Amino acid sequence: MAPLALLVAVFLAYSVPPYLTLDPAQSRVPAPPGFAAHYWFLVGHILFGTIAIVGVILQIWPWLRRTHPVAHRRIGRVYVFGGAIPSALMALTIALFSPFGPAAGVLNVVAALLWLGFTIAGFRATRQRRYADHRRWMIRSFAMTMNTLLSRVYAPIAFIALGPYYPDQAALFQAASTLTGTMSVLTLLLLSQWWLDRKPKPAIAR
C-alpha cells in the first residue's frame, strides 16, 4: 500500500495544483474549438477524480476494510457518488470533444464508460449483498481509476517511440495520445483480471 499511496500522492501533487487557481491559462489540456465550457468540465473531472483516487486507495487498504467496516462502507459511498461517477461523466463529456484527435477521443470515451459501468455494477452488487461480485467489479473500478495516472507514465515512452516516425508535432501528439490511451486501458484491464484470477478471496459480509 505504501508505494502505491506515495505514487498517487506524487501524481496529485503534480496534476492538481494548476487547476486550483481556476485560471484557464494554466490548463495542461488545450481547449477544443466549439466547447466553451471545456475547462470547467475538466476542472470538475479533476476535482471529483481526486476524491475518487484518494477514496479508492483507502478502499483497497486491507487493514481499513478488516478493522473498520463502517468506515469502509461510508468511504465507498463517497468514492462512488462523490468521486467516480461524476468524474467519469465529466470525462465522457470531455472525451467527446477531445483535442487529441478522434482516435484518442474514442479511447477516452471507452475508458470513461468502463469506469462508470464497473463502479455502478460494484455498487449494485453490494446493495444486493453479492459481495464476491462486488469485490470483482470494484477491483476493475479501481483499475480504471488509475487510468490517468498510468497514461502519464506511458506518455513519455510513446513520444520517444513514435518521435522518429512523426516529424510533424501535431501528428506526433495525436499518435502518442492514442498509443498512450490504448496501452493504459489494456494494461489495467489485463492486470485487474490477472489479479482476480490469481488471488481469489471469499466474500466478506459487511
C-alpha positions, 0 to 999 in steps of 0.5 A, a space after each residue: 500500500 505504501 508505494 502505491 499511496 506515495 505514487 498517487 500522492 506524487 501524481 496529485 501533487 503534480 496534476 492538481 495544483 494548476 487547476 486550483 487557481 481556476 485560471 484557464 491559462 494554466 490548463 495542461 489540456 488545450 481547449 477544443 474549438 466549439 466547447 466553451 465550457 471545456 475547462 470547467 468540465 475538466 476542472 470538475 473531472 479533476 476535482 471529483 477524480 481526486 476524491 475518487 483516487 484518494 477514496 479508492 486507495 483507502 478502499 483497497 487498504 486491507 487493514 481499513 476494510 478488516 478493522 473498520 467496516 463502517 468506515 469502509 462502507 461510508 468511504 465507498 459511498 463517497 468514492 462512488 457518488 462523490 468521486 467516480 461517477 461524476 468524474 467519469 461523466 465529466 470525462 465522457 463529456 470531455 472525451 467527446 470533444 477531445 483535442 487529441 484527435 478522434 482516435 484518442 477521443 474514442 479511447 477516452 470515451 471507452 475508458 470513461 464508460 468502463 469506469 462508470 459501468 464497473 463502479 455502478 455494477 460494484 455498487 449494485 452488487 453490494 446493495 444486493 449483498 453479492 459481495 464476491 461480485 462486488 469485490 470483482 467489479 470494484 477491483 476493475 473500478 479501481 483499475 480504471 481509476 488509475 487510468 490517468 495516472 498510468 497514461 502519464 507514465 506511458 506518455 513519455 515512452 510513446 513520444 520517444 517511440 513514435 518521435 522518429 516516425 512523426 516529424 510533424 508535432 501535431 501528428 506526433 501528439 495525436 499518435 502518442 495520445 492514442 498509443 498512450 490511451 490504448 496501452 493504459 486501458 489494456 494494461 489495467 484491464 489485463 492486470 485487474 483480471 490477472 489479479 482476480 484470477 490469481 488471488 481469489 478471496 471469499 466474500 466478506 459480509 459487511 
